[in-house]
Amino acid sequence: MEINGIPTVFKGRRYRSRLEARWACFFTLLCWQYEYEPYDLNGWIPDFAILGNEEIIAEVKPFLKFEQFDTNKMVSATANTEKRGAICCCLV
């Protein structure tokens, strides 16, 4: 079952879903620096790059269980790029 996101604007930026906009709001409240859909990694565009001492690549999905994430997609997408070995996380 695929859930269609509702495009939402937060701080002048249009996000593909309310869930992504909520995470952007959360990052903003924490005063974290982040980029939305920062780059294309072999056909996978991460939802966020959280910037700091270590960059964290984050994917946001409305899943109830971690097992629903396709973590292999994240690993293979970064394999032959400068992001190889990047810290990736899945947010629900």
C-alpha positions in Angstrom: 0.0 0.0 0.0 1.5 3.3 -1.1 0.7 6.5 0.9 0.7 9.7 -1.1 2.2 12.6 0.6 0.5 16.0 0.9 2.8 18.7 -0.3 3.5 21.1 2.6 5.4 24.5 2.8 7.6 25.2 5.8 9.7 28.3 6.0 9.2 29.0 2.3 10.3 25.6 1.1 7.9 23.1 -0.4 8.3 19.5 1.0 6.8 16.5 -0.7 4.9 15.5 2.4 3.7 16.7 5.8 6.0 14.2 7.4 9.1 15.7 5.7 8.0 19.2 6.7 7.5 18.0 10.3 11.1 16.7 10.4 12.4 19.9 8.9 10.5 21.8 11.6 12.1 19.5 14.2 15.6 20.0 12.9 15.0 23.8 12.9 13.8 23.7 16.5 17.0 21.9 17.4 19.0 24.5 15.5 20.5 21.8 13.3 21.8 22.6 9.9 20.3 20.4 7.2 19.6 20.3 3.5 16.5 18.9 1.9 16.9 16.5 -1.0 20.6 17.4 -1.1 21.8 15.2 -4.0 21.2 12.2 -6.3 23.0 9.1 -5.3 22.6 6.6 -8.1 18.9 7.1 -8.4 18.2 7.6 -4.7 17.7 11.1 -3.4 17.9 11.2 0.4 15.2 13.3 2.0 17.8 15.1 4.2 21.4 15.6 4.9 21.9 16.7 8.5 25.1 18.7 8.6 27.6 18.8 11.5 30.9 17.2 12.3 29.7 14.1 10.6 27.1 14.4 7.8 24.0 12.1 8.4 21.9 11.1 5.4 18.3 10.7 6.5 15.3 9.1 4.8 11.8 9.8 6.0 9.0 7.3 5.6 5.6 6.7 7.3 6.5 3.2 8.4 5.5 1.6 11.7 8.5 -0.8 11.8 12.1 -0.3 11.0 12.1 -3.6 8.9 9.9 -1.8 6.3 12.9 0.3 5.3 14.9 -0.9 2.3 18.3 -0.2 3.9 20.0 -2.1 1.1 18.9 0.6 -1.3 20.7 3.2 0.9 23.9 1.2 1.1 24.0 0.3 -2.6 23.1 3.9 -3.7 26.1 5.3 -1.7 28.5 2.4 -2.7 30.4 4.1 -5.6 30.1 7.7 -4.5 32.0 10.1 -2.2 29.2 9.3 0.3 30.4 5.7 0.6 30.3 4.6 4.2 28.1 7.6 5.1 26.0 7.5 8.3 22.5 6.8 7.1 19.3 6.8 9.3 15.7 6.1 8.7 13.1 8.4 10.3 9.4 7.6 10.8 
